[in-house]
Amino acid sequence: MKLHWKILIAIALAVIMGSITGTEMGLFGITFYGIYDFLGSLFLNALRMIIVPLIMSSIIVAIAKLGSGSDLGRLGGKTILYYATTSTLAILVGLFFVNLLAPGIVNGNPAGDALNLTVDSGELASAVASVEGRGGGDIVNIFLRMVPTNIVAAAAEGEMLGLIFFSLVFGFFMSRIPAGPAETLLNFWTGVSETMMKITMWIMSFAPYGVFGLVAETIASTGFEAFEPLLRFFITVVLALSFHVFVTLPIILKYFAKVSPVAHFHAMAPAILTAFSSASSSATLPLSMKCTHENSGVSERVTSFCLPLGATINMDGTALYECVAAIFIAQAYGIDMTFGTQFTVVLIALLTSIGVAGIPAASLVAIAVILTAIGLPIEAIGLLLVTDRVLDMFRTSINIFSDSCGAVVIGKSEKETGILVARA
């Protein structure tokens, strides 16, 4: 049975068990509520455990491979600029909608109690002080924190912004040293990255149990109050994703590539539908390349460069989702996020999308990175899994479509003449 079906079954069982057992029922002196808490906490601890090695190895390998050879020339520069631009626009769209609709606020009150987000009062007070104490003038400090004085201490203390920056720099200059040592380092970090992916997949195989514990604990404690904020969160993400795919990307196609957005939607329909049903960018990549080349008329040279690269570093939908989820959790805790803190969220969401996009449960790891960086507890991440599967289908479709739009824009900038000629 596929993982998402197991998670859906776990959610259904959690709703039933949580509503039956409540917080007091138990056996042999052990409450069911305590068991739910144990399962959920164990799963979240496992996610925390993999963050540092996974982030470092993924980003170092992605940047090192990108920086080697002749690909990082004119075509690479254009492609990276496009991907950075669309990812930033997607994050800003998410930022607008989550602030406009405020899904973490229900009837004027933070939804933390409804979501059973219980945390030590001292820890929460510290988080509130660290988040609310930042303003627009702290943007300079954000960039200062990007350069840690001690990379080991930064990793130990969860200073993820500095860790990401170090990984980017390390990966870039790793490709600039002599071939022998560079190959040795690349093999090492590739091995670490692949090992961490295996560990991540192993941890995610236990996701149904973790989700069962987290959802059952919430239902046992609060009843069905949690579903209203989660539904509002789901609607906020869908509206933001829809705006990006039906407004932002078509504007780019129409005014920068001078092609018909409707024609390109039609050309990419098989790949978009496959991405939606499979929720896998990697599995959809061959079909996406075929549609972009044969239906949209982009040359094989541009297609074969832009789309595999996009599958690695360009995740508009995922970056948007990370931003909305992080601020939704902050709202649920009743924390007012200043401009400076929201700028931090935007920056980290953009940077994490470079390295972690292609890994299993990328969004969960990236959200954990963001929450850690801005000083928020990450216990709410497990609840996001309730809606994650369906939202993952939307996110993947948008990721694939954005990659193909990038190929069209880059192809047009390379003076290719056959792009969507028959349909434009």
C-alpha positions in Angstrom: 0.0 0.0 0.0 1.3 3.5 -0.9 2.3 5.8 1.9 -0.3 8.4 1.3 -3.1 5.8 1.7 -1.5 4.6 4.9 -1.5 8.2 6.2 -5.1 8.7 5.2 -6.1 5.5 7.0 -4.1 6.7 10.1 -5.9 10.0 10.1 -9.3 8.3 10.0 -8.3 5.9 12.8 -6.9 8.8 14.8 -10.2 10.7 14.5 -12.1 7.7 15.8 -9.7 6.7 18.5 -9.2 10.3 19.7 -12.9 11.0 20.0 -13.5 7.7 21.8 -10.6 7.7 24.3 -10.4 11.4 25.3 -7.6 12.3 27.6 -8.4 10.1 30.6 -9.1 6.6 29.2 -6.2 4.1 29.5 -5.0 0.6 30.3 -2.7 -0.6 33.1 -2.2 2.9 34.3 -1.1 4.3 30.9 -3.5 6.7 29.2 -4.1 6.4 25.5 -3.4 10.2 25.4 0.1 9.5 26.7 0.6 6.9 23.9 -0.6 9.4 21.3 1.8 12.0 22.7 4.7 9.5 22.6 4.1 8.5 19.0 3.8 12.1 17.8 6.9 13.3 19.7 9.0 10.5 18.5 8.2 11.2 14.9 8.9 15.0 15.3 12.2 14.2 17.1 13.2 12.0 14.1 12.5 14.9 11.7 14.6 17.2 13.9 17.4 14.7 13.9 18.0 14.7 10.1 17.7 18.5 9.4 21.4 19.5 9.7 23.1 16.7 7.7 20.3 16.6 5.1 20.3 20.3 4.4 24.1 20.6 4.2 24.6 17.6 2.0 21.7 18.3 -0.4 22.7 22.0 -0.9 26.4 21.3 -1.3 25.9 18.5 -3.9 23.3 20.6 -5.8 25.5 23.7 -6.0 28.7 21.7 -6.7 27.1 19.9 -9.6 25.6 23.1 -11.0 28.9 24.9 -10.7 31.0 22.3 -12.6 31.5 22.2 -16.3 30.3 24.7 -18.8 26.6 24.7 -17.9 27.0 27.6 -15.5 27.4 30.0 -18.4 24.9 32.2 -20.1 22.1 29.6 -20.3 22.7 28.7 -16.6 22.7 32.3 -15.5 19.4 33.0 -17.2 17.8 29.9 -15.9 18.9 30.5 -12.3 17.7 34.1 -12.5 14.3 33.0 -13.8 13.9 30.3 -11.1 15.0 32.7 -8.3 12.5 35.3 -9.6 9.5 33.0 -9.8 10.2 31.3 -6.5 10.4 34.7 -4.8 7.2 35.8 -6.5 5.5 32.6 -5.3 6.6 33.2 -1.7 5.4 36.8 -1.8 2.0 35.6 -3.1 1.8 33.2 -0.2 2.9 35.9 2.2 0.1 38.2 0.9 -2.7 35.5 1.2 -1.7 34.2 4.6 -1.6 37.7 6.0 -4.9 38.6 4.3 -6.9 35.5 5.4 -5.0 34.8 8.7 -5.9 31.1 8.8 -4.2 30.8 12.2 -6.7 33.2 13.8 -10.2 31.9 14.4 -12.9 34.3 15.7 -10.2 36.8 16.6 -8.2 34.4 18.7 -5.1 32.3 17.9 -6.0 28.8 16.9 -3.2 27.2 19.1 -5.6 25.8 21.7 -7.9 24.3 19.0 -4.8 22.7 17.4 -3.6 21.5 20.8 -0.3 23.4 20.4 0.8 23.2 24.0 4.3 24.3 24.7 6.2 25.4 27.9 5.2 29.0 28.8 8.8 30.0 29.2 9.8 28.6 25.8 6.8 30.3 24.2 7.6 33.6 25.9 11.2 33.3 24.6 9.9 32.6 21.1 7.5 35.5 21.2 10.3 37.8 22.3 12.7 36.6 19.6 10.0 36.9 16.9 8.2 40.0 17.9 11.4 41.8 18.8 12.5 42.0 15.2 11.6 44.8 12.9 12.5 46.2 9.5 15.8 47.5 10.8 16.8 44.0 11.7 17.2 43.0 8.0 20.9 44.0 8.3 21.2 41.5 11.2 19.6 38.8 9.1 22.5 39.1 6.7 25.0 39.2 9.5 23.5 35.9 10.8 24.1 34.4 7.4 27.8 34.4 8.1 28.3 32.4 11.4 31.5 32.7 13.4 31.4 29.0 14.1 29.7 26.7 11.7 29.7 23.8 14.2 28.0 26.0 16.9 25.6 27.2 14.2 24.5 23.7 13.4 24.2 22.7 17.1 22.2 25.8 18.0 19.9 25.6 15.0 21.2 28.7 13.2 20.0 27.4 9.9 20.5 30.6 7.9 24.2 30.5 8.5 24.3 26.8 7.8 22.6 27.2 4.5 24.9 30.1 3.5 28.0 28.1 4.4 26.7 25.1 2.4 26.1 27.3 -0.7 29.6 28.8 -0.5 31.2 25.4 0.2 29.4 23.8 -2.8 30.3 26.6 -5.1 34.0 26.7 -4.3 34.2 22.9 -4.1 33.7 22.9 -7.9 36.6 25.4 -8.3 39.4 23.3 -6.8 41.6 20.8 -8.7 39.7 17.8 -10.2 41.1 15.2 -7.8 40.2 16.7 -4.5 36.9 18.0 -6.0 35.9 14.6 -7.1 36.7 13.1 -3.7 34.7 15.8 -1.9 31.8 15.4 -4.3 31.7 11.6 -3.8 31.8 12.1 -0.1 28.9 14.6 0.0 27.0 12.7 -2.6 27.3 9.7 -0.3 26.1 11.7 2.7 23.2 13.1 0.7 22.0 9.7 -0.6 22.4 8.2 2.8 20.3 11.0 4.3 17.6 10.5 1.7 17.5 6.8 2.6 17.2 7.8 6.3 14.5 10.3 5.4 12.5 7.7 3.5 12.9 5.3 6.4 11.6 7.9 8.9 8.7 8.8 6.5 7.7 5.1 6.4 6.7 5.7 10.1 4.8 8.8 9.2 1.4 7.0 9.5 2.2 6.2 13.2 3.4 9.8 13.9 0.4 11.3 12.1 -1.9 8.9 14.1 -0.4 10.1 17.4 -0.5 13.8 16.5 -4.0 13.8 15.2 -5.4 11.5 17.9 -3.8 13.6 20.6 -5.4 16.7 19.1 -8.9 15.2 18.7 -8.7 13.7 22.2 -7.8 17.0 23.7 -9.9 19.5 21.7 -12.5 17.5 19.8 -13.1 18.6 16.3 -12.2 22.3 16.8 -8.9 21.7 15.0 -10.5 21.1 11.7 -11.7 24.7 11.2 -8.2 26.3 11.3 -6.8 23.4 9.2 -9.6 23.9 6.6 -8.8 27.7 6.6 -5.1 26.8 6.1 -6.0 24.5 3.2 -8.1 27.1 1.5 -5.4 29.8 1.9 -2.8 27.6 0.3 -5.0 26.6 -2.6 -6.0 30.2 -3.3 -2.4 31.4 -3.2 -1.2 28.5 -5.5 -4.1 29.3 -7.9 -3.1 33.0 -8.0 0.4 32.1 -8.8 -0.4 29.6 -11.6 -3.3 31.5 -13.1 -2.0 35.1 -12.7 1.7 35.3 -12.0 3.1 32.7 -14.4 0.7 33.7 -17.3 1.8 37.3 -17.0 5.4 36.2 -17.3 4.6 34.1 -20.4 2.6 36.8 -22.1 4.8 39.8 -21.5 8.3 38.3 -21.3 8.1 35.3 -23.6 5.3 36.8 -25.9 3.4 33.5 -26.1 -0.1 32.6 -25.3 -0.5 31.3 -21.7 -3.6 29.3 -22.8 -1.6 27.6 -25.5 1.1 26.6 -23.1 -1.4 25.3 -20.6 -2.9 23.2 -23.4 0.6 21.9 -24.4 1.6 21.0 -20.9 -1.8 19.4 -19.9 -0.6 15.8 -19.9 2.4 16.6 -17.7 0.4 18.8 -15.3 -2.2 16.0 -14.9 0.5 13.4 -14.4 2.2 15.6 -11.8 -1.1 16.1 -10.0 -2.0 12.4 -9.8 1.6 11.2 -8.9 2.7 14.2 -6.7 6.2 13.5 -8.0 8.3 16.0 -10.0 10.9 13.4 -10.7 8.4 10.8 -12.0 6.8 13.5 -14.2 10.1 14.9 -15.6 10.3 12.7 -18.8 6.8 13.6 -19.8 7.3 17.2 -18.9 10.4 17.3 -21.2 8.4 15.6 -24.0 5.5 18.1 -23.7 7.8 21.1 -23.5 9.9 20.0 -26.5 7.2 18.5 -28.8 4.1 20.5 -27.9 5.5 23.9 -26.9 8.3 23.8 -29.5 11.2 24.6 -27.1 14.6 23.2 -28.4 16.0 20.0 -27.0 19.1 21.9 -25.9 17.1 24.3 -23.6 14.6 21.7 -22.5 17.3 19.2 -21.5 19.1 21.8 -19.4 16.2 23.8 -17.8 13.8 21.1 -16.8 16.2 18.7 -14.9 17.8 21.8 -13.3 14.3 23.1 -12.4 13.4 19.7 -10.9 16.4 20.2 -8.6 16.3 23.8 -7.5 13.0 25.3 -8.6 9.9 24.6 -6.5 7.5 27.5 -6.7 4.6 25.6 -5.1 6.8 24.2 -2.3 8.4 27.5 -1.5 4.9 29.2 -1.3 3.6 26.4 0.9 6.6 26.7 3.3 6.0 30.4 3.7 2.2 30.0 4.4 2.7 27.1 6.8 5.4 28.9 8.9 3.3 32.0 9.3 0.1 30.0 9.9 1.9 28.3 12.8 3.1 31.7 14.1 -0.5 33.0 13.9 -1.7 29.9 15.8 0.7 30.7 18.6 -0.5 34.3 18.7 2.8 35.7 17.6 2.8 38.9 15.5 5.4 38.5 12.8 7.1 41.8 12.0 8.4 42.8 8.5 11.9 41.8 9.5 10.8 38.3 10.6 8.7 37.8 7.5 11.6 38.8 5.4 13.6 36.1 7.1 10.9 33.5 6.2 11.0 34.6 2.6 14.8 34.4 2.4 15.0 31.0 4.1 12.1 29.6 2.0 14.0 30.7 -1.1 17.3 29.3 0.0 16.0 25.9 1.2 14.2 25.3 -2.1 17.6 25.1 -3.8 18.8 22.0 -2.0 15.9 20.2 -0.4 13.3 20.3 -3.2 14.0 16.9 -4.6 14.0 14.9 -1.4 11.1 13.0 0.2 9.1 15.2 2.6 11.0 18.2 1.4 8.3 20.6 2.6 8.3 19.2 6.2 12.1 19.5 6.5 12.1 23.0 5.0 9.3 24.2 7.4 11.2 22.8 10.3 14.3 24.8 9.1 12.2 28.0 8.9 10.6 27.6 12.3 13.9 26.8 13.9 15.5 29.9 12.3 12.9 32.3 13.6 12.6 30.7 17.1 9.3 28.9 16.9 8.4 25.4 18.2 8.0 22.8 15.4 5.4 20.6 17.1 2.6 21.8 14.7 4.4 20.3 11.7 2.7 16.9 12.2 -0.7 18.5 12.0 0.1 19.8 8.5 0.3 16.2 7.3 -3.5 16.0 7.6 -3.8 18.2 4.5 -0.3 17.6 3.0 -1.1 14.9 0.5 -3.8 16.8 -1.4 -1.8 20.0 -1.2 1.3 18.1 -2.4 -0.6 17.2 -5.6 -1.3 20.9 -6.2 2.3 22.0 -5.4 3.8 19.4 -7.7 1.6 20.4 -10.6 2.7 24.1 -10.2 6.3 23.1 -9.8 6.2 21.3 -13.1 4.3 24.1 -14.9 6.7 26.7 -13.6 9.7 24.7 -14.9 8.1 24.5 -18.3 7.4 28.2 -18.3 11.1 28.8 -17.6 12.1 26.7 -20.6 9.8 28.8 -22.8 11.1 32.1 -21.4 14.7 31.0 -21.8 14.1 29.6 -25.2 12.6 32.9 -26.4 15.6 34.7 -24.9 17.8 32.5 -27.0 15.9 33.7 -30.1 14.3 30.3 -30.8 11.5 30.8 -33.4 9.5 27.6 -33.2 8.0 28.1 -29.7 4.2 27.8 -29.7 4.1 29.2 -33.2 1.0 27.2 -34.2 -0.9 28.0 -31.1 0.2 31.5 -30.1 
